[in-house]
Amino acid sequence: MTDRIEQRAAELLPEERAAGSADPRAQAEAILDDSDQREDTPEAVENRRSDEAATSAETTR
């Protein structure tokens, strides 16, 4: 896993670099931990038919 973290730390996205980090390795580890959790327990997916979808009038403010 360390190689994976080191690789991710070396390849931070521009917005991640712009946010700044005193410890890119710790930042990469946190990003990968979050990603792993999302893969292990994905959020429930809503299954709706097209006739159940919200109309633009319902979603526009």
C-alpha positions in Angstrom: 0.0 0.0 0.0 2.9 2.3 0.6 3.8 2.4 -3.1 0.2 3.2 -3.9 0.3 6.2 -1.4 3.7 7.4 -2.7 2.4 7.3 -6.3 -0.8 9.2 -5.4 1.2 11.8 -3.5 3.4 12.3 -6.6 0.3 12.7 -8.8 -1.9 15.1 -6.8 -4.5 16.8 -8.9 -4.0 20.6 -9.6 -6.9 21.5 -7.3 -5.3 19.3 -4.5 -2.0 21.0 -5.0 -3.7 24.4 -5.0 -5.3 23.6 -1.6 -1.8 23.1 -0.3 -0.5 20.5 2.1 2.4 20.4 4.5 2.4 16.6 4.0 1.4 15.4 0.5 1.9 11.8 1.6 -0.6 12.2 4.4 -3.0 14.0 2.0 -2.6 11.1 -0.5 -3.2 8.5 2.2 -6.4 10.3 3.3 -7.6 10.6 -0.3 -7.0 6.9 -0.9 -8.7 5.9 2.4 -11.8 7.9 1.4 -11.8 6.3 -2.1 -11.4 2.8 -0.6 -14.3 3.4 1.8 -16.5 4.6 -1.1 -15.7 1.4 -3.1 -16.3 -0.9 -0.1 -19.6 0.8 0.9 -21.1 2.6 -2.1 -24.0 4.9 -1.5 -27.4 3.6 -2.4 -28.4 4.2 -6.0 -31.8 5.5 -6.8 -33.6 3.6 -9.5 -36.3 5.6 -11.1 -38.2 5.2 -14.3 -38.2 8.2 -16.7 -41.9 8.9 -15.7 -40.7 9.2 -12.1 -38.0 11.8 -12.8 -38.4 15.3 -11.5 -39.4 17.9 -14.1 -37.4 21.0 -14.7 -40.2 23.0 -13.2 -39.8 21.1 -10.0 -36.0 21.5 -9.8 -35.7 25.1 -11.0 -35.8 27.8 -8.4 
